[in-house]
Amino acid sequence: MHSHECESINLMNEMKQSKILNLYSRPIFTVLILLFFVALSYSNTLYSPFVLDDKHTFIEEPNVYLHDFSFESISKLSATKFGKARFIPIATFAINHHLAKGHFAIYHVTNIVIHLLCILAVYWLVMSLLQTPVGSSVLKGIPITWFAFSVAALWALNPVQTNAVTYVVQRMTSIAALFYIASIIFYVKGRLAEKLKHSLLFYLFSAAMALCAFLSKENSFMLPAAVLLVEWMFITPDIFNKILRQLKWYHWVILLIVVVLMLPLFENRWISILNTGNHRHFTWIGRLLTEARVVVYYISLLMLPLPGRMNLDYDFPVSSSVFSPPGTLLSLVLLGVLLCWSFRKRDQYPLLVFGVFWFFLHLIIESTIIPLEIIFEHRLYLPSVGFYITFLVMLDLVVAYMKTKRSPLEVEQLFVLVTIIIMTFLSIGTSVRNNVWRNAYTLYKDCAEKAPNNPRAHLNLGIAMGRESNLERESIKESQKAISLGKPKRENYIEAANNIVIAYYNLGEFEEAIDHGKKYLEEAPDYVSGKGYPKLMCSLAYAYNKTGQYSDAIQMLASGMTIEQRKLNGYLVNTMMQTFSAAYDHEEYREKLQLTEENGNKDLSVRLRMARLLFDLKDYGKANDFIKETMKISPDNELAKLLNEELQDQIQKNRKQEELMEIRNHPPYRTSAIYKISLDLSDFIFENYSPLHFAIGYLLDKAEKASQPADPFILWYKIKWYKKIGDKGKLVQTLEESVKLQPDFVPLLKLAGSYYEQIGQQDKAVEIFKHILELYPGDRAWLEYEKKINAYNESKKTS
């Protein structure tokens, strides 16, 4: 070979090597390219629909709708169903709503941005681990920066992450993961810092991130265990040996005492888990066995993330025993072997084993006995970081072996090429999977096709079809299928019935809508949840209005309002007003619906009738609003004045009772520390700490000495306590004394009425229920009390 040819070849090799080195030495540029392609993969989701939990989490949750960002408005966010446990994600929904102005693309943009930040967090997490004493020597074949980049890239582009990114409400998962990983990164930085002040600063950042994670989602409570895992695997491998060597016998005794004392605090939670079968279609044992198969499926999904294998709403069969289905035992064995092998190889392959432990650690809360739904792909968001660390470590071993057989440069080039090919396929898969989310119809059609026995999937498809033109007939069929597939604790009967009524309404077949609605109401099985009844009744009312049957419409709406009771939905009230307004134009119905008080003034008559009806339904707040509107129209209206006087009297009674029932307003509670501490402590023990139940009597006696004679709250606590321990003699005696000593204290009266009803003394119970309604007309149980009073009166007549 000529010398100039050799020089050319050497030059080409140097150029190739420089390109690879340049790729490794400029990771930020490479990561920015990754962020661009991830954003591109999710760019077709900006107009994806809100689905499932989106609705009750932030669409139908009034506390999320902020008018300003004052402290008072923001504090309302803790009044959502999640309380403070997921305050940060809820706050982001509130901000999105405030900025969106009716457009929901901003919700998806927010989710994508959070995902991009998580990519950076994953990259720096891996880089941080590889800078620890153990981590710095674990890689044999792949350069550190490309390893970290590959973990972040394969994790971020995997189509399985679409459920955490495209499904808007699951930003709770991604936000929690972001803060969670950031907390671990700062912890590692603190452990590796050379100066104490730097360590303390990093630890402070770590604690702040941990707090944010805890305020994002409950699965972040595994963070202390994750920090301990990092410490054990990478920083202080013999940490447990050190701890065990330093522990003395009395430390173990103290630890045992602390554990024994803490266990009762979780009693109610354990009871709830053990009683899972009461509110789910599976028991806690069945769920635990099923989750073994679910975790194996999760692993297979990460290994082969084909969009056709993914689903938003699975129908995953529950395991009835270790042997049924057969895959249960196989899954248990497979997972057991994997964990045992990992534990034995932790010193030889620390990073690989760390990935395995990370994966399983972050499935403990959502994939064991806690009675959540069986399977959701978004639960893989945080655990899958560990999967890809393990996967890349195995590739690193392959690369290291190949470097002994071939040119290291060629092997690294091959590895980069393979990684880019995998990333490309994952990116395409993510885009394809996101295409399914383009609208509700395509998404739920995908769900129903992949889970043909899932009633909820067919219900949602039916609803989506109902919103598409010319698909009303198909919508009816899907809803009927949902009804036929429904079972106890897994039914969507009322929602499906409502969708059928709406479909017939949209077709203009109003009589059909009425007939089917009445049929489904009459034939509803006993196990059906009443959650959707008001909406069904509202839909029926619309159909009645179209056929001119206004009296039936009003009756249906009133029934819906009594189901909702004090949480009357705005749509029921609005439909009621529309019905009265339409009925007013027909002389026959003006008489029937009592709209004739103010002949010639439609607005006045309708609002006055609405006020009177809402007054009768004990919704005094809304009744007051209509009375105010009525008196604006006609300030001197006598009927409005009379109703207003009666309404204000009832409102005053309610306020008085609500003040009396609030223990913080009780003078002894505000002035006596002994009274306050004794009652609070007895209440805590009663609800949360059964081993100390014996102390409740003593505490109540102490509180009694520090209060006025016949204190209503002490009597109330005593009755609850005697009922709890089954002391019938003291229970009856205290009940009878309480009714005499505190005849106007509603909580005591309710306990007494309930007890007399249980022992068959209906006359005493009814008298108490009547008195409760006189004292507190807005009591939540007013309808129940009225029914019992009426039933008793009817029985007296017939006897």
PyMOL commands that set and color helices and strands:
alter all, ss='L'
color gray80, all
select helices_A, chain A and resi 3-25+27-41+43-45+53-59+62-64+71-79+87-100+105-129+135-137+144-157+159-165+168-192+196-214+218-235+239-246+249-274+276-278+284-303+307-309+327-344+350-361+377-380+383-403+408-438+440-450+455-466+472-485+493-506+510-522+533-546+550-567+570-584+587-592+602-616+620-633+638-661+663-665+667-671+673-688+690-705+712-725+728-741+746-758+762-775+782-798
alter helices_A, ss='H'
color red, helices_A
deselect
rebuild
show_as cartoon
